[in-house]
Amino acid sequence: MTDAILPIVLIVLVLVGIWAVVEVALTMRSARRDVERLTTAAREVVEQAQPVVAKLDGLMDELEPAAKHVTPLLEKTEVAVGEASTSLDRLNGILDDVSSVSGAASSVTGAVKGVAESAANAAAGVVSRLRGEATPDAAALLDGRAAEDGEAPAPAEEPAAPTRYVDYGEVAPAPSKAGDADAAEEGE
């Protein structure tokens, strides 16, 4: 019986081998079709990408000279920004000086106004004394205690002048020489 089984097993093994070879052949055929499809698709993608790559290459060629000028342009911009910063610092210093001068002029104006008011009040007081009238300001200036003791009133403290700025009007253009001659003739 073992002799009868051996040919059957060999026939089965031969059939399985044939089946395996057929399967490998079919797999190879479908793999070849898939590879061909992938290759065709890849070629189409490459063909579509070539004009884009060519345009990008041309763009890079056109941008290369411009890119060479960017560095010097940036350096010039840096210098210009530095000079602008320096100019702004100088302008700030000038404006500080103008502010100081305006403040000083305002203080001088306040002081001159105070002196003029004091002189006017003193003159009004002298005139009223000469007339023999009492001035209402004289009573306000005198301290109650000093008036009783007969002492001279203590000078009143002036409040600190607020910081003010002097406004300069527009400067009229200088008249021409022909205008000076006309003005001189009208004055005569």
C-alpha positions as CSV (number, residue, x, y, z in Angstrom):
1,M,0.0,0.0,0.0
2,T,2.8,2.3,0.5
3,D,3.7,1.7,-3.0
4,A,0.3,2.9,-4.2
5,I,0.3,6.1,-2.0
6,L,3.7,7.3,-3.2
7,P,2.6,7.9,-6.9
8,I,-0.5,9.7,-5.6
9,V,1.5,12.0,-3.3
10,L,3.9,12.7,-6.2
11,I,1.0,13.6,-8.4
12,V,-0.5,15.9,-5.8
13,L,2.9,17.5,-5.2
14,V,3.3,18.0,-9.0
15,L,-0.1,19.6,-9.2
16,V,0.6,21.9,-6.2
17,G,3.9,22.9,-7.8
18,I,2.1,23.6,-11.1
19,W,-0.5,25.6,-9.2
20,A,2.3,27.6,-7.4
21,V,4.1,28.3,-10.7
22,V,0.8,29.5,-12.2
23,E,0.1,31.8,-9.2
24,V,3.6,33.2,-9.4
25,A,3.2,33.8,-13.1
26,L,-0.2,35.6,-12.6
27,T,1.2,37.7,-9.7
28,M,4.2,38.7,-11.8
29,R,1.9,39.7,-14.7
30,S,-0.3,41.9,-12.4
31,A,2.7,43.3,-10.7
32,R,4.1,44.2,-14.1
33,R,0.9,45.9,-15.1
34,D,0.9,47.9,-11.8
35,V,4.5,48.9,-12.3
36,E,3.7,50.0,-15.8
37,R,0.8,52.1,-14.5
38,L,3.0,53.7,-11.8
39,T,5.7,54.4,-14.4
40,T,3.2,56.0,-16.7
41,A,1.7,58.1,-13.9
42,A,5.2,59.2,-12.7
43,R,6.1,60.2,-16.3
44,E,2.9,62.3,-16.5
45,V,3.7,64.0,-13.2
46,V,7.3,64.7,-14.3
47,E,6.1,66.0,-17.7
48,Q,3.6,68.3,-15.9
49,A,6.2,69.4,-13.3
50,Q,8.9,70.2,-15.9
51,P,7.3,73.6,-17.1
52,V,6.9,74.6,-13.5
53,V,10.5,73.7,-12.7
54,A,11.6,75.6,-15.8
55,K,9.7,78.7,-14.7
56,L,11.1,78.5,-11.2
57,D,14.6,78.1,-12.6
58,G,14.0,81.2,-14.8
59,L,12.7,83.1,-11.9
60,M,15.7,82.2,-9.8
61,D,18.0,83.3,-12.7
62,E,16.1,86.7,-12.8
63,L,16.2,87.1,-9.0
64,E,19.9,86.4,-8.7
65,P,21.1,89.8,-9.9
66,A,18.5,91.5,-7.6
67,A,19.6,89.4,-4.7
68,K,23.2,90.6,-5.2
69,H,21.9,94.2,-4.7
70,V,19.9,93.5,-1.6
71,T,23.0,93.4,0.8
72,P,24.3,96.9,-0.3
73,L,20.8,98.2,-0.2
74,L,20.3,97.0,3.4
75,E,23.7,98.5,4.3
76,K,22.6,101.9,2.9
77,T,19.3,101.6,4.7
78,E,21.1,101.0,7.9
79,V,23.2,104.1,7.4
80,A,20.2,106.2,6.5
81,V,18.3,105.0,9.6
82,G,21.4,105.8,11.8
83,E,21.6,109.3,10.3
84,A,17.9,109.8,10.8
85,S,18.2,108.8,14.4
86,T,21.1,111.2,14.9
87,S,19.1,114.0,13.3
88,L,16.2,113.2,15.5
89,D,18.4,113.4,18.6
90,R,19.8,116.8,17.4
91,L,16.2,118.0,16.8
92,N,15.2,116.8,20.3
93,G,18.1,118.8,21.8
94,I,17.1,121.9,19.8
95,L,13.5,121.6,21.0
96,D,14.7,121.2,24.6
97,D,16.7,124.5,24.1
98,V,13.7,126.2,22.6
99,S,11.6,125.0,25.5
100,S,14.1,126.3,28.0
101,V,14.3,129.7,26.2
102,S,10.5,129.9,26.0
103,G,10.2,129.1,29.8
104,A,12.8,131.8,30.6
105,A,11.1,134.3,28.4
106,S,7.8,133.5,30.1
107,S,9.3,133.9,33.5
108,V,10.8,137.3,32.4
109,T,7.5,138.3,31.0
110,G,5.8,137.4,34.3
111,A,8.4,139.3,36.3
112,V,8.1,142.4,34.1
113,K,4.3,142.2,34.4
114,G,4.6,142.0,38.2
115,V,7.0,144.9,38.4
116,A,4.7,147.0,36.1
117,E,1.7,146.1,38.3
118,S,3.6,147.0,41.5
119,A,4.7,150.3,40.0
120,A,1.2,151.1,38.8
121,N,-0.3,150.2,42.2
122,A,2.4,152.3,44.0
123,A,1.7,155.2,41.7
124,A,-2.0,154.8,42.3
125,G,-1.4,154.7,46.0
126,V,0.8,157.9,45.9
127,V,-1.8,159.7,43.9
128,S,-4.6,158.7,46.2
129,R,-2.6,159.8,49.2
130,L,-1.9,163.1,47.6
131,R,-5.7,163.5,47.1
132,G,-6.2,162.4,50.7
133,E,-8.2,159.3,49.8
134,A,-7.7,155.9,51.3
135,T,-7.2,153.1,48.8
136,P,-9.0,149.8,49.3
137,D,-5.8,148.1,48.2
138,A,-3.8,149.7,50.9
139,A,-5.9,148.1,53.6
140,A,-5.6,144.7,51.9
141,L,-1.8,145.0,51.8
142,L,-1.4,145.8,55.4
143,D,-1.3,143.0,57.9
144,G,-3.8,143.4,60.7
145,R,-1.1,143.1,63.5
146,A,1.4,145.3,61.7
147,A,-1.2,148.0,61.3
148,E,-1.9,148.0,65.0
149,D,1.8,148.1,66.0
150,G,2.5,150.8,63.5
151,E,5.1,148.6,61.7
152,A,5.5,148.4,58.0
153,P,3.6,145.6,56.4
154,A,5.5,142.5,55.5
155,P,5.8,142.0,51.7
156,A,3.4,139.4,50.4
157,E,4.9,136.3,48.9
158,E,4.4,136.0,45.2
159,P,3.1,132.7,44.0
160,A,5.4,130.7,41.8
161,A,4.8,131.6,38.2
162,P,3.5,128.7,36.1
163,T,5.6,127.6,33.1
164,R,4.3,129.4,30.1
165,Y,5.5,129.5,26.5
166,V,5.8,132.6,24.4
167,D,3.8,132.5,21.2
168,Y,5.6,134.2,18.4
169,G,3.4,135.7,15.7
170,E,3.9,135.2,12.0
171,V,6.7,137.3,10.7
172,A,5.5,139.5,7.9
173,P,7.7,139.5,4.8
174,A,10.1,142.4,4.5
175,P,8.7,145.0,2.1
176,S,10.6,145.4,-1.2
177,K,12.7,148.5,-1.9
178,A,10.1,149.8,-4.1
179,G,7.6,149.4,-1.3
180,D,10.0,151.2,1.1
181,A,10.1,154.2,-1.3
182,D,6.3,154.2,-1.6
183,A,6.0,154.1,2.2
184,A,8.5,156.9,2.6
185,E,6.6,159.1,0.1
186,E,3.3,158.5,2.0
187,G,4.9,159.4,5.3
188,E,6.0,162.8,3.9
